[in-house]
Amino acid sequence: MSGITIYHNPRCGTSRNTLAMIRNSGAEPTVIEYLKAPPSREKLVELIAAAGLGVRGIMRAKEAIFTELGLADPGKSDEDLIDAMMAHPILINRPIVVTPLGTRLCRPSELVLDILPQPQRGAFAKEDGQPVVDAEGRRV
């Protein structure tokens, strides 16, 4: 077991690239498709705290439901925002990766490299062809 968990949306390119970089390090993470199996409220609060971004920092403001619910309103409390994420998991930004070295919202995907216990095993390029890691496993 790798001790790595990714809260993943397979329809998201950033999430797919992040998962591929985890696997390129030789680890096979626990993959949680959070839209199908959302975290509990307690787990979500724990992830937000561990990522150090605050509640708004972990929200996906690009989703239509964010605007529809008026979540940009600075008067909305953290509790209100967490309630919205619990009711609409699409509002949880992705991917969130937890490793023994820390918890990160991996946007951009290469942020995962900072918290992987093992180095990259070889070259890696994102789906769009952008190189991230060279043949020696070093960041480009």
C-alpha positions as CSV (number, residue, x, y, z in Angstrom):
1,M,0.0,0.0,0.0
2,S,1.4,3.4,-1.0
3,G,-0.2,5.5,1.7
4,I,-1.4,7.9,-1.1
5,T,-5.0,8.8,-1.7
6,I,-6.3,10.9,-4.6
7,Y,-9.8,12.5,-4.6
8,H,-10.3,12.1,-8.3
9,N,-12.6,13.1,-11.1
10,P,-11.8,10.9,-14.2
11,R,-13.5,13.5,-16.4
12,C,-10.9,16.2,-15.4
13,G,-7.6,16.4,-17.3
14,T,-5.8,17.9,-14.3
15,S,-7.0,15.0,-12.1
16,R,-6.0,12.4,-14.8
17,N,-2.5,14.0,-15.1
18,T,-2.0,14.0,-11.3
19,L,-3.0,10.4,-11.1
20,A,-0.6,9.5,-13.9
21,M,2.3,11.3,-12.1
22,I,1.5,9.4,-8.9
23,R,1.7,6.2,-10.9
24,N,4.9,7.3,-12.6
25,S,6.5,7.4,-9.2
26,G,5.8,3.7,-8.8
27,A,2.9,4.1,-6.4
28,E,-0.6,2.8,-6.8
29,P,-2.8,5.2,-4.8
30,T,-6.2,4.7,-3.3
31,V,-8.5,6.4,-5.9
32,I,-11.7,8.0,-4.5
33,E,-14.0,9.2,-7.2
34,Y,-15.4,11.8,-5.0
35,L,-18.5,12.6,-7.2
36,K,-19.6,8.9,-6.7
37,A,-18.3,8.6,-3.1
38,P,-18.1,12.1,-1.5
39,P,-16.1,12.5,1.7
40,S,-17.9,12.8,4.9
41,R,-18.3,16.3,6.4
42,E,-15.6,15.5,8.9
43,K,-13.2,14.2,6.2
44,L,-13.9,17.3,4.1
45,V,-13.1,19.6,7.0
46,E,-10.0,17.6,7.7
47,L,-8.8,17.8,4.0
48,I,-9.5,21.6,3.9
49,A,-7.4,22.1,7.1
50,A,-4.6,19.8,5.9
51,A,-4.4,21.5,2.5
52,G,-4.1,24.9,4.3
53,L,-6.2,26.7,1.7
54,G,-9.3,27.6,3.7
55,V,-12.8,26.6,2.7
56,R,-13.0,29.1,-0.3
57,G,-9.6,27.9,-1.5
58,I,-10.9,24.3,-2.0
59,M,-14.1,25.3,-3.8
60,R,-14.6,25.1,-7.5
61,A,-15.9,28.5,-8.3
62,K,-16.2,27.7,-12.1
63,E,-19.2,25.5,-11.6
64,A,-22.6,27.0,-12.5
65,I,-24.0,25.9,-9.2
66,F,-21.5,28.1,-7.4
67,T,-23.1,31.1,-9.0
68,E,-26.6,29.8,-8.7
69,L,-26.2,29.4,-5.0
70,G,-24.6,32.8,-4.6
71,L,-21.5,31.3,-3.0
72,A,-19.2,34.2,-4.0
73,D,-21.1,36.3,-1.4
74,P,-18.5,37.2,1.2
75,G,-21.3,37.0,3.8
76,K,-21.5,33.2,3.3
77,S,-19.9,31.4,6.3
78,D,-17.5,28.5,6.1
79,E,-20.3,26.4,7.4
80,D,-22.6,27.6,4.5
81,L,-19.9,26.7,2.0
82,I,-19.2,23.3,3.5
83,D,-23.0,22.6,3.4
84,A,-23.0,23.5,-0.3
85,M,-20.0,21.2,-1.0
86,M,-21.8,18.4,0.9
87,A,-25.0,18.9,-1.1
88,H,-23.1,19.4,-4.4
89,P,-19.7,17.5,-4.4
90,I,-18.9,19.0,-7.8
91,L,-18.1,22.2,-5.8
92,I,-15.1,20.4,-4.3
93,N,-12.1,21.3,-6.3
94,R,-9.9,18.5,-7.6
95,P,-7.7,16.6,-7.4
96,I,-6.9,16.6,-3.7
97,V,-4.0,14.3,-2.9
98,V,-3.0,13.0,0.5
99,T,0.4,11.4,1.0
100,P,2.7,10.8,4.1
101,L,4.4,14.1,3.1
102,G,1.3,16.3,3.0
103,T,-2.1,17.2,1.5
104,R,-2.4,19.4,-1.6
105,L,-5.0,20.6,-4.0
106,C,-3.0,19.7,-7.1
107,R,-3.8,22.5,-9.5
108,P,-1.7,22.6,-11.5
109,S,-1.1,18.8,-11.5
110,E,2.7,19.0,-11.0
111,L,2.1,20.3,-7.4
112,V,1.8,16.6,-6.6
113,L,5.5,16.2,-7.2
114,D,6.2,18.2,-4.0
115,I,4.4,15.6,-1.8
116,L,5.3,12.2,-3.5
117,P,7.5,10.0,-1.3
118,Q,9.2,8.5,-4.3
119,P,10.8,10.3,-7.3
120,Q,9.4,10.0,-10.8
121,R,10.7,6.9,-12.6
122,G,11.1,8.5,-16.0
123,A,9.8,11.1,-18.4
124,F,6.3,12.4,-18.0
125,A,4.2,14.7,-20.2
126,K,0.7,16.0,-19.6
127,E,-2.1,14.9,-21.8
128,D,-1.6,18.0,-23.9
129,G,2.0,17.1,-24.5
130,Q,3.5,19.6,-22.0
131,P,6.7,18.0,-20.5
132,V,6.8,17.9,-16.7
133,V,9.6,15.4,-15.9
134,D,12.6,14.5,-18.0
135,A,14.0,11.0,-18.7
136,E,16.0,11.2,-15.4
137,G,12.8,11.9,-13.4
138,R,13.7,15.6,-12.8
139,R,11.2,18.4,-13.2
140,V,11.5,20.2,-16.5
